[in-house]
Amino acid sequence: MIKSGHHQVLWLYGDDVIEAGTSNIFFVFKPTTPNGKVEVVTPELRDLILPGVTRDSIMVFLYIYAENI
């Protein structure tokens, strides 16, 4: 993998991105309209996604500070 210039993998389950190999994955989407908001998406917790301190901290931060992002 590293020979190809890739240092990380995304795990897929069907059509869903479920995890990054050694880290949490978050997707950030820019607003599509002038008054739109940034959207942050991460896989939902279920059988294949484990809750973790880092993921939870980011989710709490986004919840508290969402209006300023």
N, C-alpha and C positions, 0 to 999 in steps of 0.2 A: 504494500500500500504506500509506504513512504517513498519508494522509488518512483511512484507515479505522481508524487507531489501531494498526496492525500494523507492527512494526519488523523482523520477522524471518520467515523461512519455514522449514518443514520439508519436505525433499525426500522424496518417496515413490517406491518402486519396487515396483509391485504393491501388496501389503498391508503392506510393510515400510517403517518409517521408516529412512532411510539416512543422513541428515545434516541439519544445520542450515545455513543459507546461508553464514554466515561464522564459525561456531563449532562446537565439539564438542557432542554432545547426550548427556545422561545422564538417565535416568528414575529417580527415587527412590520406592520403594514402602514405605509404613509397614507394620509387622508387623500381621498380622491376628489374632494371639493374644497374650496377655500375655507369654509367653516367646519370642515370635517375634523374628526379626531383620529389620532394615532390608535391603531388597534394592535394589541399584543395577544398572541394566541400560543397556547401550550397544550400538549395532550392532556386530556382529562384523566384523573385518577381512576383506575379500574384494575382488573386482574394483572395486566402487564406493566403498569406504571406504579412504582413505589413512592409513597410520600417521603419527602426528605426535607432537611432543614434549609438547604439553599433554595429549593423550589418554593417552599413555604415563605421564606423571607422575601423573595422577589414578589410573590403574589401579594403579601401584606403591604409591601412598599408601594406597589402599583395601585392597590386599593386606596391607600391613604393619600398618595400624591398624584393620582390620575388626572386631576384637573390642571396640574402644572406641567404635564408632560406633553 
